[in-house]
Amino acid sequence: MKKLLLICLVALTLLYAKESVEFNYAKKDTNRKFPTNQDYLLSYNNILENVRTSVINISTQKNMHNQSSYTNPRVPQDRFQRSLGSGVIISKNGYIVTNNHVVEGADKIKVTIAGDKKEYEAKLIGRDEKSDIAIVKIEAKNLNAITFYNSDDVKVGDIVFALGNPFGVGETITQGIVSATGRSSVGIVEYENFIQTDASINPGNSGGALINSTGNLIGINSAIISRSGGNVGIGFAIPSNMVTSIATQLINNGKFTRAYLGVAITDVSEDMSSFYDNRFGALITSIEEDTPALKAGLKRGDLIVGINNKEIDSASELKNIIGSYSPDKTVKIEFLRDKKVYIKDVKLGSLDRVAATVSTLDYKGITIKPLDSKTNIDGVLVFEIKAQSEAQNIGISIGDIIIQIENREIKGIDDFKIATKTNRKKRIYIYRKGTIFAIVL
């Protein structure tokens, strides 16, 4: 009897010892307000009317040369490929920003502006394939140049409008919100820092404007994720701050030269973050010789957590920020070493100058280069990778070290050339973050 009583007392104690859950309820007296009445209509017409003539239609023509035809094999035949896109006027005297993929390879570029019956012939000023940005120019004056907004201040949930020329139907405006910011590793281009939106973006919208509810430009519509080719509510825009940085160089120099730090970096796992006061950033895994990073005293194992007072959360974020700067710019780099915070001024180098002095090789969408002498492993480094290439699609990433192809160990570029001289499929062994695995390429 005593034993039974004891069991009952224990059960009752456990029952009442459970934590209670309190639910948060909305106020019962919440009032409803109706958006319309007899006096006014909700509309963004006044905002959009001012921007309509800042967004233009682009048509391009490519001359596709055939060396022969079935009817007359000795007479070359010409075919023309036409495509449509959009662009945004950024200066009163005719400079227009658009996507690189809209104008790439075009023999002729034609521009039309809403409300203007004239068709303008545009000249290609410069383009940057790695960010998918291009600048063209038309001969015109007093155009309605768009007003830029600081894309660092864009917030998730902001109301946005996408303007462009989808499917060639003509000027079109769609509405949505900002779904996310800082989207990277999407696999569209090499340098990705996209604003994601659910505003409808369709073929032909590329190069058009993504504006906020004040009518200011926050991004250039660039791509969508879709299995069918139509809009499914996942669209991406290049942020306005990246656009202005790249556009300035393209206009002044005809090309964009990226800054260079000289480090190989990776993300930090949750376990690894415990060594850095539970902070995340870009972990330095190696430093190349004669680089800005080496001269500044950075070391393998340093965790970069900030650039110019902007917090860095990942390796891709650091890559995008450094890649947005011009060479010779001095930046403040904040990093953790032995759980202590350090800040150093680092003068960045030129990625073009590095590429000119370092022996590199392109293969199946990847660019490889030799490892620096301080790396304790033999192989070649995957330095760059082309978006949507065969290599990227099977999982090769920037920073991978190729150590063996079939039965040949790779100790340098010459070994790589020999191992890949045939076109047949090959087993490629890759070293990544302490793990070795094989893929077929």
C-alpha angles and dihedrals in degrees: 000000000000090000092052091048090051092052091050092050091050091049092050091048092052091046095055093038092067115111114255121229121224117198123213112232128194119244113276094219096060108146125220120226119198116225097220139041137161094283105057147007126225106242143151091203094118092053095045096044089063092052101041094087092048091066116070139189119243127200121184135192127205122192108224109200120210115193095213146357135218092246097049115009092186096058117076113230124216124213126184125220116199129192138175133222144143139253142188126234109232101174137036091236096060113276111147130188121212140147120292091228090058094061103021111130094000118152092194131025120194125189131197126186126209110262093014117100093196119104113217126206110225129210121217108239100178144320139206114208094188093064098026093239126137136173125214129175136212127194103250140115138220094019121168101259115199122244115240125225125206101258091201086072095054112118133201108261096033112141111246140180127212116212126191148096108286117192089350092281091129138254110355135176125198130182134221143124136267103270097185142342132219095030110176137160089049091130098231101111136354097255109047129173099143133180106224120214139173092215106121111268116177137169107300093033089089110120093018128123132276106198135179127233092276091059096251124137115253098165151350114250107241117158149350135215108233138144093203099041092247130101117285097169099271109107131155132212130189106241117250095239091058089046095054093046094051096037092055092057094042091054095044100038108014091240140052119241115195127218120248132214100177104230137120109224141185139182122269120244121222090254092049092050090068087073089057102048089272092296126139131215140113114323115211110229098173141358124216123228122264094012135134090253093054093046090051092054099248115157141199107274096035113130113217108213103165145025119196091342092309114124117241117210103171146017092253091054091054091047092052094047095048089044091055093059127086119243118270092030114139115225134182110240118198115199142164123235122171088349091301123117119232131182122201135176110234126188107216124225133218121273090205092056090050092050090050094054100038121075108239136174132202120218130166093336098317130103115212132191136178120279117248117258093252094064111105095216136067120239143077127284124239096231101173136005129200115237115253091006122144090255094053093045092059093049109266111148138193108270095034115134116219106213104167141015115198104314097336120098111221115227098156147347093287090059089048092052092051093046093050101040092107123068098225122110115277138196108240120195116211132194114211128166094335095315129106119207137161133233134179117239 
